[in-house]
């Protein structure tokens, strides 16, 4: 939802793993980030369960 007053934030700035760094460097405004996150749609109804099995350390291939 980009507007003239509030341009769309580049997707790389929305990565939650690095957002604090971008805010500290002044590359991202914390209030703009909050508005962008609140504007995202809730996609909970599209969730798919994934089951994963892990092999013991040092072994290759799937566990059966």
C-alpha positions in Angstrom: 0.0 0.0 0.0 2.4 2.6 -1.1 1.3 6.3 -1.2 3.1 9.5 -2.1 3.6 10.2 1.6 4.4 6.7 2.6 6.4 4.9 -0.2 6.5 1.1 -0.2 9.4 -0.3 1.9 11.8 -2.5 -0.1 11.3 -6.2 0.8 14.9 -6.6 1.9 14.2 -4.1 4.7 11.3 -6.2 6.0 13.5 -9.2 6.8 12.9 -9.6 10.6 16.4 -11.0 11.0 18.1 -7.7 10.1 15.4 -5.1 10.7 17.0 -3.8 13.9 20.2 -3.2 12.1 18.5 -1.2 9.4 16.6 0.9 12.0 19.9 1.6 13.9 21.6 2.7 10.6 18.7 4.9 9.7 17.9 3.0 6.6 14.4 2.1 7.9 12.0 4.2 10.0 10.6 2.2 12.9 7.1 3.7 12.6 7.0 3.0 8.8 8.1 -0.6 9.5 5.3 -1.0 12.0 2.7 0.4 9.6 3.9 -1.9 6.8 3.8 -5.0 9.1 0.2 -4.2 10.3 -0.9 -3.8 6.6 0.2 -7.4 5.7 -2.7 -9.8 5.2 -3.3 -12.6 7.7 -2.7 -15.8 5.8 -3.2 -18.3 8.7 -5.9 -20.2 6.7 -3.2 -21.1 4.1 -0.9 -22.8 6.5 0.3 -26.3 5.6 1.8 -28.7 8.2 5.2 -30.1 7.2 6.7 -33.1 9.0 10.5 -33.6 8.9 12.7 -36.4 10.1 16.4 -35.9 10.9 19.2 -38.4 10.5 21.7 -38.8 13.3 24.9 -36.7 12.9 27.3 -38.2 10.5 24.7 -40.2 8.6 23.5 -39.4 5.1 20.1 -40.0 3.6 16.6 -40.0 4.8 15.5 -41.8 8.1 12.9 -44.5 7.6 
